[in-house]
Amino acid sequence: MSARALVVAMIVLAGCAKPQPSGQASAADTSTTHGLPMMQQRLLEAANIALPPGVAPESLPQPNAAGAKALTQYCTQCHALPSPAMHGSADWPSVARRMWVRIDMMAGALGIQTPSSAERAELLAYLQKNALKVAANLPAGPGKPAFERVCARCHDLNDPRMHTAPDWPVVVMRMEQDAEKMKVTGISRADAEQIITYLQAASTRRR
C-alpha cells in the first residue's frame, strides 16, 4: 500500500476511533514513532493489515470499460484494486454507498478525487455485471460440507459453474493465498482437495 493510501486509511479509521475523555490521553497515545503519535501509528498498521489483497488492472473483466477505468481511478486512492467478484450483485450497492460516504468525507484531502454521479452509476453497474456468481441450490456431493464451511468465511458461496473443472484447482489455490494474506487460518490440505473435487464435479452438472 502506498504511503498516501495508508494516511488516507488512517484518516478514515481515526474518524471511527473512540475519543479519549478530555485530559485522559494515555502515555502510549502521546508518544511518537517515526514522527507520528503512537495511536496514529497503530491505526496505520491496522489499516495495512485489514485491507484485502487486490488485483491487477489488466486482470479486471473488460479492463477498458468505463466502469473498470472508474474502479481503477477512484478506488485505488485508498486501497488495493478490488475485484468485482469480491461481492455478489445484491451486496455491491451497499458496499459502494459505504465507500462513497467515505470518499465524500475525504474529498480534497491529500488530493482525493470523487466520482461524479454518472461515474458512480457506471461503476456500480460494472461491479454488479461482473460480481461474484452466488450459488443457489448447491448440488449434493462429497466435499460440499467443506466448501460451505471454509469458503463462506470470506465471501458468498460461488456458483460452481462460474469456472470450468480444469480451472477450479487454480482458483482454489488463489483463494488459499488470499486467505493466508488475510490471516484466515484452519484451511487444511484435505479441505482444499475436497473443495476442488466437489467444485469440479458440480461445475459440469446442469440444474
Buried (B, 14 or more C-beta within 10 A) or exposed (E): BEEEBBBBBBBBBBEEEEEEEEEEEEEEEEEEEEEBBBBBBBBBEEBBEEBBBBBEBEEBEEEEBBBBBBBBBBBBBBBBBBBBBBBBBEBBEEBBEEBBEBBEEBEEEEEBEBBEEEBBEBBBBBBBBBBBBBBEEBEEBEBBEBBBEBBEEEBBBBBBBBBEBEEBBEBBEEBBEBBEEBEBEEBEEEBBBBBBBBBBBBBEEEE
